[in-house]
Amino acid sequence: MLFSLFHWQVNRVIDIKLKKVGVPNVNMLTLSGEFDLSDQDRAQGLLPEILTESCNGVIVDLTGVTYMDEAGIETLIYYLQELTRIGIYMAAIVKPESGLMNKLKRFGIFDCVGIKVFSSVGEAEAAIKADRCK
């Protein structure tokens, strides 16, 4: 039993996938697992890959994240700042009653930083479409 606990702690990683969604020129970054300081550089290093020439929206799906420390939150803020600087809309998807949602609220991610959060890909896609129509 002790070995399996140790094995779990050594191998905890975040799985990061990049894909297209139903809205043209929008990329989705899906994260699942545990996001901590050891994953920050890798996640931030993906930004150039996310930003293809035609990209004008990014959805960050956090519904599969089971743990996120301050480094993960800093990465979300980094994404938002970089994307906003170049005029790209960012939306996050978080389970409404999850521990992650509560943590993000405590850190002021939505009120102070301005990350727009939704509970589904469909809601995020609709928000990006509406933002383009302004």
Secondary structure, 3 states (H helix, E strand, C coil): CHHHHHHHHHCCCEEEEEEECCCCCEEEEEEEEEECHHHHHHHHHCHHHHCCCCCCEEEEEEEEEEEECHHHHHHHHHHHHHHHHCCCEEEEECCCCCHHHHHHHHCCHHHHHCCEEECCHHHHHHHHHHHHCC
